[in-house]
Amino acid sequence: MESNNLHQITDNIELYIGNALNMNIEKKVNMIYFDPPFNSNRDYKLNSTNSLGFSDKWTDKEYEEFISTNIDKLYDILEKDGTLFFHISSSCMYIPERILRNKFKFVEPIFWKKCRSKNNVKKKLGSVMDIIWKCNKISKSKFNLVTQAKDKKYLENSFKNKDDVGNYAMGHLVTEKTKKGYMYEVDIGDRKFNPPSGWRIKEEVLKDLIQKNRVHLPKKKNANLYKKIYLHENPGKPCTDLWDDIHSISQGSEIRKYPTAKPVKLLERLIKISTNENDCVYDPMCGSGTTADACHRLNRRCILNDSNEDVVSIIENRIN
Ligand SMILES: C[S@@+](CC[C@H](N)C(=O)[O-])C[C@H]1O[C@@H](n2cnc3c(N)ncnc32)[C@H](O)[C@@H]1O
């Protein structure tokens, strides 16, 4: 039985109000997004005339105790193959990192470049990074590979060649000189290709590519063969641990509904990586309910909690 007060937002979204430590979730969840106060020594307000917000002033000892007790609780709620994402600014990452590494076997940072510059900072380096610690209990946790848009400069420079099918980049077929690949010769018309360090792929695979006109034939006499990588078949690159393609709310098109609200695109990516449809996501300090918004779009179940009663109407308006 949950002791915090329940507000049913939709059939799939439950919102509780109260201290996250008082939550009692009976069934384990597949993903937790934990975005607590950052120990930033500030009080957060939506704007100077608005009372919406929360306080973030602690001693380091108090903050350590706060994070540690919450992490202990969240660890027990998380499925064995589930993922906990812990969101923190890079300048406040030290205390949470120590706690997370003591608790979880696998802890990897995702670097979120939330803005391009900090023009108002004059006496220190502008901090543009948040860290999202991806924490897992086991190595084979649930994981879906998602793509990130390719870099614009890379697209312009790499997909310059064109044939009847479309623009393409050149993928290596010949093994690096320091290694030895598959050794064989191929003929294309009256030209023979037999690189001294060998090929990266087997003979039958290369012959199939040649037959399908998927090999770039060089004009120069002794140049290498390359595989054609078509632009229309490669809209994205496998997601890396540097996320520089999602803007913070202040720099993007989303309207801020709450101080420290995160962009919904960020939550969508975290959810896609770690869960499947109908899985359950828990956000113990949900603020404006960005996690619920993303779950709603992606058809995941969602349990939210926050100690601030103001978030009820914000989340109700946002989802319904
Ligand atoms: C950084 S904000 C979360 C922002 C949210 N991710 C969003 O996109 O809007 C942190 C939230 O933690 C809440 N909070 C602080 N202490 C709490 C506690 N002990 N239990 C539950 N919520 C708490 C605050 O009210 C605040 O809404």
The ligand as a Gaussian input file, in Angstrom:
#p B3LYP/6-31G(d) Opt

LIG

0 1
 C       15.335000      18.616000     -10.569000
 S       13.639000      18.636000     -10.167000
 C       12.934000      17.448000     -11.292000
 C       12.603000      18.024000     -12.639000
 C       11.908000      17.062000     -13.577000
 N       12.807000      16.029000     -14.052000
 C       11.245000      17.753000     -14.756000
 O       11.565000      17.429000     -15.938000
 O       10.440000      18.634000     -14.540000
 C       13.660000      17.826000      -8.625000
 C       12.330000      17.604000      -7.975000
 O       12.542000      16.859000      -6.772000
 C       11.496000      17.166000      -5.871000
 N       11.897000      16.685000      -4.535000
 C       12.861000      17.177000      -3.727000
 N       12.956000      16.420000      -2.608000
 C       12.049000      15.420000      -2.717000
 C       11.698000      14.312000      -1.913000
 N       12.313000      14.064000      -0.749000
 N       10.719000      13.472000      -2.353000
 C       10.080000      13.704000      -3.531000
 N       10.387000      14.736000      -4.335000
 C       11.365000      15.587000      -3.948000
 C       11.339000      18.676000      -6.026000
 O       10.058000      19.096000      -5.589000
 C       11.560000      18.848000      -7.541000
 O       10.319000      18.873000      -8.207000

